[in-house]
Amino acid sequence: MKKDNKYASGDIEYAQCDDISAMRWKDRGSKPVTLISNMHNAAEHCVVLRRNSRGEKVPVSCPTGISDYNKYMGGVDKFDQYIAAYTISQKSRRWWIKLFYYFIDTAIVNSYILYILYKESCNKAKNKYVSQLDYRSMLTDTLVNNFSCRKKLLYLHKKKVQKKKLNNLLLNMYQSIYNHIDVVSCVV
């Protein structure tokens, strides 16, 4: 394939091996768009409309893989937008923690999308559904339910109090035994 600066606007270059095809197309920008696909035939082209420098729409030949990507990429962008709005991920040097946070974010966003679809199918007249932030808040409340760390702290506090009482009791026992031994040793 040619270098990036050798392409003119509308140039197409492709290669195919069995089911995998690689295609490169120069649109308006400074760099060509490169796509590898196992779904599209690299030799197939379609016509897309692009604006020229005067603002007129001009037909330009484009590989079908890139055209399909531009047509259906909205779902991926919307998903990324949902994740970026209220992500739970945090900085970490360990890659698996980042992956874990991404999976949790993905599960939350997918459940929110299913919630929207369910609400739209049930209420065709009214499409009233909560915002993503409110949904995440409801989800958190549902998952946490009646859990409270205060109960746990109270439990630990009781354990500490019981341990202190036990320590005091043992200390008193040791002191009384020690005193008794002293008394016995003095008597003998």
Buried (B, 14 or more C-beta within 10 A) or exposed (E): EEEEEEBEBBBBBBEBEEEEBBBBBBBEEEEBBEBEBEEBBBEEBEEBEBEEEEEEEEEBEBBBBBBBBEEEEEEEEEBEEBBEEBBEBEEEEEEEEBEBBBEEBEEBBEEBBEBBEEBEEEEEEEEEBBEBEEBBEEBEEEEEEEEEEEEEEEEEEEEEEEEEEEEEEEEEEEEEEEEEEEEEEEEE
